[in-house]
Amino acid sequence: MILPGKFYLLATFSLFSASVANATDQPGLGGFMLGGSFEVAQQHALEQEWKLLPLSDNLPGLWVVEETNLSLFVCNGIVASVSEQLEGDLEEFATLVFSMQLEFGKPDIQILSFPSGGVNISTIDARFDTNNGGATVQLQSIGGKRSFSENHWTENECN
């Protein structure tokens, strides 16, 4: 027999467990919803007092979020990818990869380095499979200038 106090504790625990299980369905980078409509993304940007600007007329679907380090790729009116340029170096890269490994499992890691135009280009990519797409954390060096980014995407057929 479940006593009223235990019932409330069990109900609260069940709700907490369900909210943790559905955490991957919540907004991602910058609060933009992967797989959501571009209209919803525009509304979210407006609520944050951000402006969505097309990156280039020659690159349809690529949008930058003004005054942030965020960018979006929109395909068929759906937010297919959200990327963020991050502050940090190898230590921050490793910390993020480790925390994502706890959530998504072991990543596929690729390391590449090659000379191009008199400079060396090196990248370390950690790619994770998620329920409906994937995520990548990348540390890149071009001629000694480093950049660090995170990208989340959903599976989406682009036309």
Secondary structure, 3 states (H helix, E strand, C coil): CCCHHHHHHHHHHHHHHHHHHCHHHCCCHHHCCCCCEHHHHHHHHHHCCCCEEECCCCCCCEEEECCCCEEEEEECCEEEEEEEEECCCHHHHHHHHHHHHHHHCCCEEEEEEEEECCEEEEEEEEEEEECCEEEEEEEEEECCEEEEEEEEEECCCCC
